[in-house]
Amino acid sequence: MKHHILFQWKNSKQPQKPKDLITKSYDNPLLLPEIAFAVCHYLSGKDLHSLCLSCSSLFPSAVRFLWRFIRIRSIDCFRKFGRTLSSPQTNRMDYPSFVHLFECYFPNNHDINFGLFVLRYFVFPNLRAARILGNVSIADMLPPLLQAAQPHLTDLICRSSMAPDFHAALLGIPPDRLRTLGMWGTNPFQAQGDLVRRHQRTLQRVQLNRADEQVMVALRGCGGLRELWYNTEPPVWDSHRESLTAFCESEAVKGLELLCLRNWIDFQSNHLAAIARGSGENLRCLRIMGSPKFRGAFKIVAERCPNLEVLHTDAVEEVDLELITTYCRRLKELHVHNSIVWSNASLRPLIDIAPSTYTLEVLKLHRFNVDLIFAQRLVTELPRLNEFSPGRPWSQETVKRFLKLLRKQMGKKVFRVGMSGLTIFRMGVDRRESNFEWNAPVEFDEEKNCGDNTRVGLGYV
């Protein structure tokens, strides 16, 4: 059955298509593709997406546009897409071969059994990048999907599994092919060390859910490593201390640009200091949460990593934060989660040292004794500061009084208060997305991830 949703003339009583609507791709190579792409881009995130996927009246390039990136965020969408894949027309037109990126993520983490009948149709032979998370039932689609995509797959983020066929599918990927490898969830992937070793020459982004001796030894051979993630919930003590220390002091960390760690209890101050010495000017993003206080390590970060752009941590000491704001003059995001109230002395270098840190766009504080005058200086002297959260002990009334002070000085249409009542936003500017969610996968970049040069980032930087 053909679904003609773009051309309303087919449902009219006219015997044939009007002459003024006759447009062939070779006569007008721009008009028809542009219209089709615009409509498809609008429908790609809507409920009609699965209907359009089986629409045979679309311009061929528009069909490829619709199928190149499949994003599933709900169970209803999953079922609709499963029915589309199982239809004879879909198989006859070979639409699944157009899929280059596939994402399946259920935020609510429902554990629903979809049945092997539906899951067996999720096979894409030309798949370049895949991110498959969510409930346990979704993990059943991984082995056949990975086996079909082995010749082309370069980026993979998935829920780890202990099933033998899952191990076999991953180890069947040709060596030195993967650029991104992310293991999600609490199940330990026993063959992770072997998988890292098979792709040492090409791996650039790695997310770990365990750090045993085999994994850490294999990481030491990754010369092109750019991003390292570690994320467990709840915290586990499973790291091999000697191998972890050897990795942090190895040549593998020299090109490290992003380090995001949560609940890595075994990662200590000496490890961070060693990575700061090794990566130096390359390190741009540092997110460390759920770790003990690092005494002295952030001093090394301040001295060796002048290009640091993002700092998000609960492990920094007040005296070390002052060094960070003094020496790291290219900060774009600063998130500080401290347990006791600090003075604003550690923040003064942002504006008191010339030139000011004009690159700062997001400043989120937890417990700082920031007075109204100093807060006003921060907002007015940092022209790119688009999001400011003073934290406690500020109340909503204090924020309103501060906003009234700003509007009196700079006008009514410059700042606004967020939904929480404790965050101030600058209006009329493109804001940097600062709501970093550890448990949520990051959006694919469709422009970068389509075609042969597919790239999948593990996190927002």
N, C-alpha and C positions, 0 to 999 in steps of 0.2 A: 504494500500500500504506500502511495506517495503522499507526503505531507507538504502541500504547497502553501506555505505560510508567508512567503515573501511577495508573492504575486497575487494580489486580490482579484485581478481580472479573470482568473480561472474560475472563480465562483460566480461570476456575473453571467448574464444571459447573452452576452455578445458571442456570436458564433466563432470568432477568432480573435487573436490578440490584436489590439489596435496598432496601426502602423507606427505611431509616434513612440511606442514602447518597444519596438523591435530594435534590440541592441546586441550585436555580436562582439565577443571579446576581441576579435582581431580588427574590427572596425573602430571600436572605442576601447582601447586597452586599459584605460584608467577608471572610467565611470563605474562599470559593473563590479570589478573587484573592490573598489573603495566602498561602495554601498554595501556589498556583501560583508566585508570585513567590519564595517561599522555596526551592522545589525548583529553579526556574530559576536563581536566584542561585548555588546550590550547584553546578549542572551547567555554569555558564557557562565555567568554566575547566577542565573535565574532558573526557575523550575522548568522552563521550556528547553533547557540545554539538552536533556536526554532525547526530547522529541526532535530537535534539530539535528542531532547526530545521525538519525536515520532518514533525513530529508534528502531524497535523490534529485531534487530539482535545483539544488544549490550549485553555484559556480564551483568548479573543481578545486580551485585554490581556496575558496571559503570552506569547503569540506576539510581540507588539510588544516586550515586554521583552527577549526573547531576541535579536531581530533588530536592536534599535536600536544595539548596540555590538558589532562583530565584531573580535576580537583573534586574530591568527594569529602564532604564535611557532615553528612547526616545519613542515617540509616535509610531514610526514604529515598534519597538520591542514590544510595548504593543499590537498592533494589531496582530502581528505574534503569540505572545504567546496566545492571546485570541482565534485565530483560532486553535491552537494546543489543547487548553483545550476543545474546542467545538467538536473536532473530535470524532467519535464513538470509535476509537481504544484507545484513551487516557482514556476514561471513562471505557472501558472494562478492560484495564490493571490496573486500579485504581492507575495511576501514581500520581494524586494530593495528595494521602495519604502519599507520600514520602517527601513532602515539609515540612521542619522544619523552614525555615526562608524565609520571603518574603519581598522584598523591592521594592517600586514603587515610583520613584522620578523623576520629570521632571524639570531640572534646568531652562528652559526657561519659565516655568509656563504658558504654553499654556492652554487656556480654551476651550476645544473641547468636544463636546458631543459624547461619544462613544456608547450610547444606552444601554438599560438594557439587550438586548440580549447577548452582550459580557460580561458585568459586572457580570451577574448571574453565570458565570462559574468559577469565581475566589473564589472558596471555597476549603479550605484545612483543613481537619478534625484533622490532627496531628500537626498543626502549633504551634511552640513554641514562635517565635519572629516575630514581624511585624513592619515595618516602612513604612507608607503610607503617602506621602506628595504630593505636587504639586497642580494641578488646582482643581477647585471646583467640576468638574465632577467626579474626582477620589474618592471623598468622598462618592459617591453613592454606591461604592462597600463595604464600611466599615461595615454596619449592617449585611448583610448575611455572610461576611467573619468572623466577630467577633462572631456571633452566632454559626457558625460551629466549631470555634477554642476555644470555652469557656472551655472545659475540660482540655486543655493542655497549653493555652497561659500564658506565664510568663513575657514577655517583649513587651511593646507596645509604639510606638512613632507615632503619627498620627496628622493629621489636625483636629482641633476641629470643632465641628458642633453643631448647635442648634436644629437639627432634633430630634423628640421624639424617633424614632427607634434607633438612635445612642446612646442616653442615656440608653435605655432599654438593648441594646446589651452589653454595658460596665458594667452596674449594674448587668447583668446576669452572669458575671464571678464569679466563686466560691470565697468566701472571703479568705483573706490571701493567695493569689496565685501570684499576680503581684509583680515582683521585680523592674521593670522599668516602669514608667508612664511618658510620655511626651506629653504635649498638645502644638500644633503648630498653628500659625495663630492668627488672631485678633478676631475671634468669641469667645465670652466667653462661656465656658462650665459650665452651671449652676450647674451640679451635681458633679463638681470636688471635692468639699469638702466631699461629701458622698462617692465617689470612694476612696479617700485617706483614709478615716476612715475605709472602708471595708478591706483595705490591710495594715493596720498600722504595723502588725507584720513582714511582708515580704518586704515592700518597701525599696529599697536601693538607687534608682536613680529617682529623680523627676524633671520634667521641668514644670514650671508654665507659663501661659500667663495671669494670674490674681492672685491677692493676697487679696481676701476679708476675712472677719472674719471667715467664715466657713472653708476655706482652711487652714488658718494659725493655727486655733485651732486644726484641724485634724493633721497637721504636727507635732504638739507638742507631739503626741502620737507615732511617728515613731521612735522606739528605734534603728533601724538598718540603719538609713539614712547615706549614704556615699557621695552622689553627689546631689547638689541643683543647678538648673538652673532657670534663669528668663530672658526671651527674648521677647521684644515687639518692634515693629516698625510701627508707630511712638510711642514715649513715651506716657504713660497714667498715670494718677494719680487715681488709684483705690484701693490702699492698705489701710487696716485698721491698723492705726498706733499702737494702743494699742496691738493688737494681734501680729503684727510684732515684736514689742519690746519683748513681752512675749515669742515668739518663739525663738528669738536670745539669750535669757537668760535661756532657758530651757535645760533639759538633752538631748534633741533630737540632738543638734549640737555637742555633745561630740565626736562622731565618724566621723564627717564630714571631708572628704579628698579633696573634690573639690567644689569650689564655683565659678560659672560663671554667672555674672549678666550683662545685657545690658539694659540701659534706665530704670532702676528701680529708678525713681526719689525719691520715698519715702524712699528708703534705705539710711540711713544717717550714719554719722561717729560713733555714739554711737552703731548702730547695728553691724557694722564691728568689733568694739572693743569687743563687747560682744561675737561674734562668735569666735574671736581670743582667748579670754580667755577660752571659753568653749572647743574648738577643740584642741587648743594647738599644741602638736607635731604631731597630726594626719593630720593637714592641709598641703597639698602638692601642690595644684594648686589653684591660685587665679587670676581670670580674671574679672575685673570690668571696664566697658566702659560706657560712657554717663551719668555718675553721677557727682554731684558737688564735689569739692575738699574735701577730708577727712582730717581734721586737727587733728592730734594727733592719729588717729586710726591706721595708719601704724606703728607708734612707738610701739603700743601694738602688732601688727603682728610681728615686728622684735624681740621683747622680748619673746613672747610666742610661736612662730612658727619657731623653728630652722630648721625644716625639709622641709621648703618651697622649691619647685623645679621649679615652674613656676609662674612668676608674669607678668601680662599683664594688664596695666591700664593707664588711663589718669587722675586719681584722686589723685595721690600721690604728695606731696610737695617735694621740693628739699632736705630739711633737713631730711625728713623721708626716702627718697630714700637712703641717706648715711647710715642711721641706718640699712636699709634692707641689703645693700651690706656688712655691717660690721658684722651683727649677723647671717644672713642666708647664711651659707657657703656651702650649697648643691644646690645652684641654677643651673638649667640646661637651663632655658629660661628666658630672661629678655627683655620685650618689654615696652618701656616708651614713651608715647605720651604726650609731654609737649607743651604748646602754646607759651612760650617765651624761648629764648636761655638760657640754663644753662651752667655753667662751668663743667669741668670734675672732680671737687672735690668729687661729690657724687659717682663717679665710681672708684676712686682711691683705696678704700678698697678691691676691687676685686683682685688687684695684690700687693698692698703695705703692707697688713696685712698677715703675714705668719701663716699657709700656704695659698697660693693663692687659689681662688675658682676654682680649677682645673676641677670641674664638669661642668662648664659653656660651653654649646654647641652653643647657639644662643644668640646674643646680637643685638637687633634692637632699635636704637635710632631715635628720631624725630628731636629735635632741641638741639644740644649740641655743645659747643665750644671745639671740640676734635682736638688737634694738631697732626701732623704726628708722632712725637716722642712717644706720649702717645698711639696713635693707634697702632704703631709698637710694643710697649710693651704688649698691650692687646693680639695681635695676636700671638706673639712669646712666651709669658709667660703663656698663657692659652692653653695647648696642645690639648684640646678637642673643642676649639672654631672653629666650622665648618662654621658658617654663621655670618657675621658681616656687619651691616648697620650703618654707622656713621651718616646718616641723614644730614639735612641742618645745617650749610651753605656749606657743601661739594658739589662740582660739579663733573661732570663726568671726567673733566680734573684732579681734585684733586685726585680722585680715581685711575686714570691711573698712576699718579705720585707716589701715595702710593704703588700701585701694583708693579711698577718698582723697588721701594726701597726694597720691600719684596723679589722679585725675585733675586735681587742682593745679598741679604743676605742668602736666603734659597734655591735658585734654581728656575728654570723656571716652573717646573711641580709640584708646591706646591699649588698655589692659582690661581683662575680665577675670572673674573668679570661676574655677572649675566646679564640677559637680560635687566634689567632696567638701567644698567650701574652704579648703586649706591650701589650694594651689592657684597661682596667679599665672595667666597666660598673656603674652603679647599678641594683639590682634593684627590681622592683615598681613601675616607672614607665613611662610611655609615652615611648619614646625617639624622638628626632628622627632621621630617616634621613639619615645623613651620608656614605654611600658614594657620592660623586658620580662618575659615570662619563662621561667626555667622549665616548666612542665609542658609548654606548648611548642610545637614545631614551628619553625620560621617559614615565612612565605617564600615560595619559589620566585625567582626573578625570570619572568617569561622571556624577556628580551635576551638575557644572557644564556638561558638554558635551552634554547631551541636551536637546532642545527648540530653540526659536528662538534662545535666548541662548547658543549654543554658544561655548565658550571653550577654547582649547588652549594650555597653557603649554609653552614650549620648555625649561624647566629647573626644577629644584627650588630653592626659595628658603627 
